[in-house]
Amino acid sequence: MIKKIFGFLLILILIAVLIGAFYLYDFYKSVSFNADKIINYHPFQSALFYDKNENLIDIRYSKENRIYVKYDKIPARIIETLIATEDTSFFEHTGINFNAIIRALVKDIKAGKKVEGASTITQQLVRNIYLNRKKTIKRKLIEMMIAMKVEHILSKEEILERYLNQIYLGHGYYGIKTAALGYFHKNLDELSLKEIAMLIALPKAPSLYDPTKHYELNIKRANSILKRMYNLGWITKQEYVNAILQRPKVYKKIISKAPYAVDTAIKRLIKNYPDLLTRGYKIYLTIDMPTQKLAQETLKWNYKRILKLNPKLNPDKLNGAMISINQQTGEVLAIVGGVDYNKSKFNRAYQAKRSLGSSIKPFIYQIALNQGFNPGSLIPDINRKFKMEQIDEDKYWKPKNYEKNSLGLITLRDALVHSRNLATINLALNLGLNNILKNLYSFGFDKMPNNLSIVLGSAGESMWKMSELYTIFSNYGKKSKIHIVRKIVIPQEDITIIPKYKSEEIEPDYQAYLIIDILKDVVKKGTGTNARVKGIEIAGKTGTTNNFIDAWFDGFTPDTQTLIWFGNDDSTSLGKKMPAGKVSAPAFKYFYERLLKIHPELKRVFKVPKEVKTYITPDGKKELFTPLSPPPSTESTTNEAPIF
């Protein structure tokens, strides 16, 4: 019997030992796992976006909004304020302050409730990262053990760095630098003593002391922190008084200076960099902020102007988009995907495909010039009727000129300058649809419908793509790869990526210049006269679609190119007699009149390639020709440069 009892007790002891061992093992694992998360600290970080001058313009994130800051970049005053508030003996203890624990217990016993905490900054850091926040003895023991282990491995400075980057400060801000930018729109070294105190007031109860919602509560706690610092002798009486009297301005959000530009960059990068918004990437854009700001202003100005032109338009449906680039480099200087980002984040400059209207015509005329036509060649501007085979009945397509007339034989130049639909159709018939499609694809168009209406712009394309295609003209035959990202820095890996963007030679510069010269006339005396700006040569093309649904102006100067579109989001009409020359060309003028003041260094005159010559037409006018676009053999020629 005794043996049985002894055996049973032995089994119980063995079970207890096993349970104890398992408990200790689990305890050890918890300590090791959570300590490692602090020692090898890799928190979620926001992506920072900069303009071409390396000024911060936006912050984006997908997990936690955190801008990491190294210890040596944190002002000493912030460290002092934190320690005075949370853990005065921080630099003396080894992770746990036993004196503070005893003192807190005595006060709690006397009060009959919990009135004072005793957690060190290290323990608070552990608690911030710890996954389980249940108030149990086991959790508290693990927290203390982790704190001691962290103190054994990390320096005090490393602990403070982690703490000030980890803490949640309300309003979606993690870390002291993020909160400084968010609440005050300031860098850490720009903060006043009062602003620092307002930030350090937050970790205790971020929602309660959020200064955007409970300003007075935050100020009250900040003042008590300042009083604590004064009583410790860490600030002077004058510093204390000055800080107490301050009432800093607080902002509700971090300024996003170019939201559509940043959205565009993210869409172009996220596929290759899926962790773009979580690892602290620094993305340097090609955006020129003065130009970007002007583009945003231009769209708003034109939006209001159009509503005055046609008060019947629905203000919620009307919208616009704009891209301005350096056509030689392909750098996007400004991109705006809508009139008001807060109302609509849909990026019409990058995501939308709209019918092109007559803005496609320069490509058709370039094909003709490359195949032996010249600007003075005569083409018929006469009515045409095309049978369209339908399932149930025969229908006819009867293209018309905007002016509802026909002029007979006109020059290729006049046909494009005045955007004559009938002349364009007849030119296309001469060239052949298959030939046109082949050449359009060689330019870079894709998925074009296999019918003649494409020469009048029935196909749709994005503004981004059209901006790239138009560089064939504005960059003298070289198609630039337009781009918005200049450099990518991954700080955690100390990697800098500089993407390479190559241009593609499509045709000789002298052939492209023929279109440039004709498009200059579009602005001088054609459909784009409302885009004229004094003191600079402008080439451009209007693009109006059927029933005045889309209004494009695609224009350029010697070293900048800007495309503008306006229309209704639901593709309804802008109203009768609302062509692109009336709707979008004035916005181009508004933009460039002001751009020249921002960037007076912009070139004013297009260069003329040496291969471009002139000849005299039968009616005594000077016209251009090139080796690929010769004049009629009976006309006299001269080697002198064109006169404009």
C-alpha positions in Angstrom: 0.0 0.0 0.0 2.8 2.4 1.0 4.6 1.6 -2.3 1.4 2.4 -4.2 1.0 5.8 -2.4 4.7 6.6 -2.9 4.4 5.7 -6.6 1.3 7.8 -7.0 3.0 10.8 -5.3 6.0 10.3 -7.5 3.8 10.4 -10.6 2.2 13.6 -9.2 5.6 15.2 -8.6 6.7 14.2 -12.1 3.6 15.7 -13.6 4.2 18.9 -11.6 7.8 19.1 -12.7 6.7 18.6 -16.3 4.1 21.3 -16.0 6.6 23.6 -14.3 9.2 23.0 -16.9 6.6 23.6 -19.6 5.5 26.8 -17.9 9.1 28.0 -17.5 9.9 27.1 -21.1 6.8 29.0 -22.3 7.9 31.9 -20.1 11.4 31.8 -21.5 10.1 31.7 -25.1 7.9 34.7 -24.4 10.8 36.7 -23.0 13.2 35.7 -25.8 10.7 36.3 -28.6 9.5 39.7 -27.4 13.0 40.9 -26.4 14.2 40.0 -29.9 11.5 42.2 -31.5 12.9 45.1 -29.6 16.6 44.4 -30.0 16.2 43.7 -33.7 13.8 46.5 -34.2 12.1 46.8 -37.6 8.9 48.7 -37.3 6.5 49.6 -40.2 7.6 52.9 -41.7 5.9 55.3 -44.0 7.1 56.1 -47.5 8.4 59.7 -48.0 8.0 61.5 -51.3 10.1 64.4 -52.3 10.0 66.9 -55.2 12.9 67.4 -57.7 14.5 69.8 -55.2 14.3 67.2 -52.5 11.7 68.9 -50.4 9.2 66.6 -48.6 5.8 66.8 -50.4 3.9 63.8 -49.0 3.9 60.9 -46.6 2.1 57.6 -47.5 1.7 54.3 -45.6 -0.3 51.1 -45.6 0.3 49.8 -42.0 1.5 52.5 -39.6 2.3 56.1 -40.2 5.8 56.3 -38.9 8.8 58.4 -40.0 11.8 56.9 -38.3 14.4 59.2 -36.7 17.9 58.2 -35.4 18.8 59.1 -31.9 21.5 61.6 -32.9 18.8 63.6 -34.9 16.5 63.9 -31.8 17.0 67.2 -30.0 18.3 66.9 -26.5 15.3 69.0 -25.2 12.9 66.2 -26.3 14.9 63.6 -24.4 15.0 65.8 -21.3 11.2 66.4 -21.5 10.5 62.7 -21.9 12.7 61.6 -19.0 11.4 64.4 -16.7 7.8 63.2 -17.5 8.1 59.4 -17.6 11.3 58.2 -15.9 13.6 60.7 -14.1 16.1 58.0 -13.1 16.2 56.4 -16.5 19.9 56.6 -16.9 20.5 55.0 -13.4 18.2 51.9 -13.4 18.7 48.6 -15.2 15.2 48.4 -16.7 13.2 48.2 -13.5 13.0 50.9 -10.8 12.5 49.0 -7.6 12.4 52.2 -5.5 9.6 53.5 -7.7 7.7 50.3 -7.4 7.8 50.4 -3.6 6.9 54.1 -3.6 3.9 53.4 -5.9 2.7 50.5 -3.7 2.8 52.6 -0.6 0.7 55.4 -2.3 -1.7 52.9 -3.7 -2.2 51.2 -0.3 -2.8 54.6 1.4 -5.3 55.7 -1.3 -7.0 52.3 -1.4 -6.7 52.3 -5.2 -4.1 52.5 -8.0 -2.9 56.2 -8.1 0.7 56.0 -9.4 2.5 53.9 -12.0 6.1 52.7 -11.6 6.9 51.5 -15.1 10.2 52.7 -16.6 10.6 53.9 -20.1 12.1 50.5 -21.0 9.0 48.7 -19.6 6.8 51.1 -21.5 8.7 50.3 -24.7 8.2 46.6 -24.0 4.5 47.1 -23.4 4.1 49.1 -26.6 5.5 46.2 -28.7 4.1 43.4 -26.5 1.3 41.6 -28.3 -0.7 40.6 -25.2 -1.8 43.5 -23.1 -3.8 41.6 -20.5 -3.1 42.7 -16.9 -1.9 39.4 -15.4 0.9 38.6 -13.1 2.5 36.5 -15.8 2.4 39.3 -18.3 3.9 41.7 -15.8 6.7 39.3 -14.9 7.5 38.8 -18.6 7.5 42.5 -19.2 10.0 43.0 -16.3 12.2 40.2 -17.6 12.2 41.5 -21.2 13.0 45.0 -19.9 16.0 43.7 -18.0 17.2 41.7 -21.0 16.8 44.7 -23.3 18.8 46.9 -20.9 21.5 44.3 -20.8 21.9 44.2 -24.6 21.0 47.7 -25.8 22.4 51.1 -24.7 20.2 53.7 -23.1 20.4 55.7 -26.3 19.2 52.8 -28.4 16.3 52.3 -26.0 15.3 55.9 -26.2 15.5 55.8 -30.0 13.2 52.8 -30.2 10.8 54.3 -27.7 10.5 57.7 -29.5 9.9 55.9 -32.8 7.5 53.3 -31.4 5.1 55.3 -29.3 1.6 56.1 -30.6 0.8 59.8 -30.3 -2.7 59.8 -31.5 -4.3 60.9 -34.8 -2.7 57.9 -36.6 0.9 59.1 -35.8 3.5 56.7 -34.6 6.8 58.2 -33.4 7.8 61.7 -32.4 8.9 62.9 -35.8 5.6 61.9 -37.5 3.6 63.6 -34.8 5.7 66.8 -35.0 5.1 67.0 -38.8 1.4 66.1 -38.3 0.4 68.3 -35.5 2.7 71.3 -36.1 4.0 70.9 -39.7 7.5 71.2 -38.2 10.7 69.1 -38.1 12.0 68.1 -34.6 14.6 70.8 -34.5 12.0 73.5 -35.2 9.8 72.6 -32.2 9.3 75.1 -29.3 9.5 73.9 -25.7 5.7 74.1 -25.4 5.2 72.0 -28.6 7.6 69.4 -27.3 5.7 69.2 -24.0 2.4 68.9 -26.0 3.8 65.9 -27.8 5.3 64.2 -24.7 1.8 64.7 -23.1 0.3 62.3 -25.6 1.6 58.7 -24.9 -0.3 58.5 -21.5 -3.7 58.8 -23.3 -3.3 59.6 -27.0 -7.0 59.9 -27.7 -7.8 62.0 -24.6 -5.0 64.4 -25.1 -5.2 64.7 -28.9 -4.7 68.4 -29.5 -6.9 68.5 -32.6 -9.9 67.3 -30.6 -9.1 68.2 -26.9 -6.7 71.2 -27.2 -7.3 72.5 -23.7 -6.7 69.1 -22.0 -3.5 68.7 -23.9 -2.4 72.2 -23.0 -3.2 71.5 -19.3 -1.1 68.3 -19.3 1.7 70.0 -21.2 1.8 72.8 -18.6 2.1 70.3 -15.8 5.1 68.7 -17.7 6.7 72.1 -18.0 6.2 72.7 -14.2 7.8 69.3 -13.5 10.8 70.3 -15.6 11.1 73.7 -13.8 10.9 72.0 -10.4 13.7 69.7 -11.4 15.7 72.7 -12.4 16.0 71.5 -16.0 14.6 74.7 -17.4 14.8 78.3 -16.2 12.0 80.4 -14.8 12.0 82.5 -17.9 11.8 79.4 -20.2 9.0 78.1 -18.0 6.9 81.3 -18.1 7.4 81.8 -21.9 6.4 78.2 -22.6 3.3 78.4 -20.3 2.0 81.4 -22.2 2.4 79.8 -25.6 -0.6 78.4 -27.5 0.8 76.7 -30.6 -1.3 76.3 -33.7 -2.2 72.7 -34.4 -3.0 71.1 -37.7 -5.4 68.3 -38.4 -3.3 66.5 -41.0 0.0 66.4 -42.7 0.0 68.5 -45.9 -0.1 66.6 -49.1 1.3 69.0 -51.7 0.9 67.0 -54.8 -1.5 64.1 -54.2 -2.1 63.1 -57.8 1.6 63.1 -58.5 2.3 60.8 -55.5 -0.6 58.5 -56.5 0.9 58.2 -60.0 4.3 57.4 -58.6 2.8 54.7 -56.3 0.9 53.1 -59.1 4.0 52.9 -61.2 6.2 51.5 -58.4 4.0 49.2 -56.3 4.1 46.2 -58.6 7.9 46.0 -58.4 8.1 47.2 -54.8 5.2 45.6 -52.9 6.6 46.8 -49.6 6.8 50.4 -50.8 4.5 51.8 -48.1 5.8 49.9 -45.1 9.7 50.0 -45.2 10.5 53.7 -45.1 11.3 54.2 -48.8 12.3 57.6 -49.9 11.0 58.4 -53.4 12.4 61.4 -55.2 10.1 62.6 -57.9 10.7 64.7 -61.0 7.9 67.1 -59.9 8.8 70.8 -59.8 6.6 72.1 -57.0 6.1 75.7 -58.3 5.0 74.2 -61.7 2.8 71.6 -59.9 1.2 74.3 -57.7 0.5 76.4 -60.8 -1.0 73.4 -62.7 -3.4 72.8 -59.7 -4.3 76.4 -59.7 -4.9 76.4 -63.5 -7.3 73.5 -63.4 -9.4 75.2 -60.7 -9.4 78.5 -62.6 -10.5 76.9 -65.8 -13.1 74.8 -64.0 -14.8 77.9 -62.7 -14.5 79.7 -66.1 -16.2 76.8 -67.9 -19.1 76.8 -65.4 -19.6 80.5 -66.2 -19.5 79.7 -69.9 -22.2 77.1 -69.5 -24.1 77.5 -66.2 -26.2 74.4 -67.1 -23.2 72.1 -66.5 -23.3 69.9 -63.4 -20.4 71.0 -61.2 -20.0 67.5 -59.7 -19.5 66.0 -63.1 -17.3 68.5 -64.8 -13.6 67.8 -64.3 -10.2 68.2 -65.9 -6.6 66.9 -66.0 -3.2 68.1 -66.9 0.4 66.9 -67.5 3.4 69.2 -68.0 6.7 67.6 -68.9 10.3 68.4 -70.0 10.1 66.7 -73.4 13.8 66.3 -73.8 14.2 64.3 -70.6 10.7 62.9 -70.2 10.5 64.2 -66.7 7.0 65.0 -65.4 7.1 68.4 -63.9 3.4 68.5 -62.9 0.5 66.1 -63.1 -3.0 66.9 -61.9 -5.7 64.2 -62.2 -8.7 66.3 -61.2 -9.9 69.7 -60.0 -10.3 68.7 -56.4 -8.5 65.7 -54.9 -10.6 65.8 -51.7 -13.7 65.3 -53.8 -12.3 62.7 -56.2 -9.1 60.8 -56.0 -9.6 59.2 -59.5 -6.6 60.2 -61.5 -7.9 61.4 -64.9 -4.4 62.2 -66.1 -3.1 58.6 -65.5 -6.1 56.2 -65.2 -8.7 57.6 -67.6 -8.9 56.9 -71.3 -10.8 59.5 -73.3 -11.5 59.9 -77.0 -8.8 61.9 -78.6 -10.7 63.9 -81.2 -8.6 66.0 -83.5 -5.6 65.8 -81.2 -4.6 62.6 -83.1 -4.5 64.4 -86.4 -0.8 65.5 -86.2 0.2 61.8 -86.3 -1.9 61.2 -89.5 -0.3 64.2 -91.1 3.2 63.1 -90.0 2.6 59.8 -91.7 1.8 61.8 -94.9 4.8 64.0 -94.6 7.1 61.0 -94.1 5.7 59.4 -97.3 6.4 62.3 -99.7 3.7 64.9 -98.9 4.9 68.4 -97.8 3.0 71.1 -96.0 2.1 72.8 -99.3 0.7 69.6 -100.9 -3.0 70.0 -102.0 -5.6 67.7 -100.6 -9.4 67.7 -101.3 -11.7 69.1 -98.6 -14.9 67.6 -99.9 -17.8 65.6 -98.6 -17.7 61.9 -98.3 -20.2 59.2 -97.4 -19.3 55.8 -96.2 -21.5 52.8 -96.1 -21.6 50.9 -92.7 -22.8 47.3 -92.8 -25.2 46.6 -90.0 -27.0 43.4 -89.0 -30.4 44.7 -89.7 -30.0 47.7 -92.1 -27.5 49.7 -94.0 -26.3 52.9 -92.5 -23.9 55.6 -93.6 -21.2 57.5 -91.9 -21.1 61.1 -93.1 -18.2 63.0 -91.5 -18.4 66.8 -91.4 -16.2 69.8 -90.8 -16.9 71.8 -87.6 -17.8 74.7 -89.8 -20.3 72.5 -91.8 -18.7 73.5 -95.1 -16.2 72.2 -97.6 -13.4 74.2 -99.3 -12.3 72.1 -102.3 -8.6 71.8 -102.6 -6.6 73.1 -99.7 -3.0 72.7 -98.5 -2.0 70.0 -96.0 -0.9 72.9 -93.7 -4.3 74.6 -93.8 -6.1 71.3 -93.3 -4.3 70.7 -90.0 -4.2 74.3 -88.9 -8.0 74.6 -89.2 -8.6 70.9 -88.2 -10.6 70.1 -91.3 -12.2 66.7 -90.9 -13.1 66.2 -94.6 -9.6 66.9 -95.7 -8.2 64.6 -93.1 -10.5 61.8 -94.3 -9.5 62.3 -97.9 -5.8 62.3 -97.0 -6.3 59.1 -95.0 -8.0 57.5 -98.0 -4.9 58.4 -100.1 -2.6 56.9 -97.5 -4.7 53.8 -96.9 -6.1 52.6 -93.6 -3.7 49.6 -93.2 -0.7 51.9 -93.8 -2.0 54.4 -91.2 -2.5 51.7 -88.6 0.9 50.2 -89.2 2.5 53.7 -88.7 0.4 54.5 -85.7 1.6 51.3 -84.1 5.2 52.2 -84.9 4.6 55.5 -83.1 3.5 53.6 -80.0 -0.3 53.5 -80.3 -2.0 50.2 -79.5 -5.4 48.5 -79.8 -6.6 50.9 -82.5 -10.0 50.1 -84.0 -9.8 49.0 -87.6 -11.9 51.7 -89.2 -11.4 55.1 -90.8 -12.9 57.0 -87.9 -9.6 56.7 -86.0 -8.1 59.5 -88.0 -10.7 61.8 -86.5 -9.9 60.6 -83.0 -12.6 58.0 -82.2 -10.1 55.9 -80.3 -9.5 56.5 -76.6 -6.1 56.9 -74.9 -4.8 58.1 -71.5 -3.3 61.5 -71.1 -0.1 59.9 -69.8 0.3 57.9 -73.0 -0.5 60.8 -75.2 2.0 63.0 -73.4 4.7 60.4 -74.3 3.5 60.1 -77.9 3.5 63.9 -78.4 7.2 64.0 -77.6 7.7 62.6 -81.0 6.9 66.1 -82.2 8.0 68.3 -79.4 11.3 66.4 -79.0 12.1 66.5 -82.7 11.4 62.9 -83.7 12.7 61.3 -80.5 10.0 59.8 -78.2 11.0 60.3 -74.6 10.0 57.8 -71.9 8.1 60.0 -69.6 8.6 59.3 -66.0 7.8 60.7 -62.5 10.4 58.8 -60.4 13.9 60.1 -60.3 15.5 58.1 -57.5 14.5 55.5 -54.9 16.3 55.1 -51.6 15.8 52.2 -49.3 17.4 53.4 -46.0 17.2 50.0 -44.2 19.4 48.4 -46.8 21.4 51.5 -47.7 20.4 51.1 -51.3 19.8 53.8 -53.9 18.1 53.0 -57.2 18.3 55.4 -60.1 16.1 54.2 -62.9 17.3 54.5 -66.5 14.9 56.1 -69.1 15.8 55.9 -72.7 14.4 57.9 -75.6 13.4 56.2 -78.9 14.3 57.7 -82.3 11.1 57.6 -84.4 12.0 59.8 -87.3 14.5 62.5 -88.4 14.4 65.8 -86.5 13.6 67.7 -89.8 10.5 65.7 -90.4 9.2 66.3 -86.9 9.9 70.0 -87.4 7.4 70.2 -90.3 4.6 69.3 -87.8 6.0 71.7 -85.2 5.9 74.5 -87.8 2.3 73.6 -88.8 1.2 73.4 -85.1 2.7 76.8 -84.5 0.2 78.1 -87.1 -2.6 76.3 -85.2 -1.9 78.6 -82.3 -1.1 81.7 -84.5 -4.2 81.6 -86.7 -6.0 78.3 -86.3 -8.2 76.5 -83.8 -5.7 77.1 -80.9 -5.5 80.9 -81.0 -6.8 81.1 -77.4 -3.5 79.5 -76.3 -1.3 82.2 -77.6 1.2 83.8 -75.1 3.2 86.9 -75.9 6.9 86.5 -76.2 7.2 82.7 -76.8 6.6 80.3 -79.7 3.8 77.8 -79.0 2.9 74.8 -81.1 -0.3 72.9 -80.3 -3.4 71.0 -81.4 -7.0 71.2 -80.2 -9.0 68.0 -79.8 -12.8 68.1 -79.7 -14.8 64.9 -79.8 -18.4 64.4 -81.2 -21.1 66.3 -79.4 -18.4 68.4 -77.5 -17.8 65.6 -75.0 -14.0 65.8 -74.7 -11.9 69.0 -75.0 -8.1 68.6 -75.4 -5.3 71.0 -75.9 -2.0 69.4 -76.5 0.7 72.0 -76.7 4.4 72.6 -76.3 7.1 75.3 -76.3 10.8 74.7 -77.2 11.5 72.9 -73.9 8.2 72.1 -72.1 5.1 70.2 -73.2 1.7 70.5 -71.5 -1.5 68.5 -72.2 -4.9 69.7 -70.8 -8.2 67.9 -70.9 -11.7 68.9 -69.7 -14.9 67.0 -69.9 -17.7 65.5 -67.8 -16.9 62.3 -65.9 -20.1 60.7 -67.2 -19.1 61.5 -70.9 -22.0 63.8 -71.4 -21.7 67.0 -73.6 -20.0 70.1 -72.4 -22.7 72.0 -74.3 -23.3 73.3 -77.8 -20.4 75.2 -79.3 -18.0 74.2 -76.6 -14.9 73.1 -78.7 -11.5 72.5 -77.2 -10.2 75.9 -78.5 -12.8 77.6 -76.3 -12.7 75.1 -73.3 -9.1 74.0 -72.9 -6.8 76.3 -74.9 -7.4 79.3 -72.5 -6.1 77.1 -69.6 -2.9 76.6 -71.5 -2.5 80.3 -72.0 -3.2 81.0 -68.2 -0.6 78.3 -67.3 2.2 79.6 -69.6 1.7 83.3 -68.8 2.5 82.4 -65.2 5.0 79.7 -65.9 7.3 82.1 -67.7 7.4 84.2 -64.5 8.3 81.2 -62.4 10.8 79.9 -65.0 12.0 82.9 -67.0 14.9 80.7 -68.3 12.6 78.8 -70.6 13.5 78.9 -74.3 11.3 81.1 -76.4 12.1 80.0 -80.0 12.1 76.6 -81.7 15.3 75.7 -83.5 15.1 74.9 -87.2 17.1 71.8 -88.4 19.5 72.5 -91.2 17.8 70.1 -93.6 14.6 72.2 -93.5 14.5 74.4 -96.6 11.9 76.6 -98.3 10.3 76.8 -101.7 7.9 79.3 -103.3 4.4 78.0 -104.0 2.4 79.0 -107.1 0.6 81.7 -105.2 3.9 83.3 -104.1 4.0 82.0 -100.5 7.0 80.4 -98.8 6.6 76.8 -97.8 8.9 74.2 -96.1 10.3 71.1 -97.5 12.8 68.4 -96.5 14.6 65.5 -98.2 11.6 63.2 -97.3 9.0 65.9 -98.1 10.2 67.5 -101.4 8.4 70.3 -103.2 6.8 69.8 -106.6 9.6 69.6 -109.2 8.3 72.7 -111.1 8.6 75.0 -108.1 11.7 77.2 -107.4 13.6 76.4 -104.3 16.0 78.2 -102.0 18.5 77.2 -99.3 17.6 80.1 -97.1 16.1 79.3 -93.7 12.4 79.7 -93.2 11.1 83.1 -92.4 8.5 83.4 -89.6 
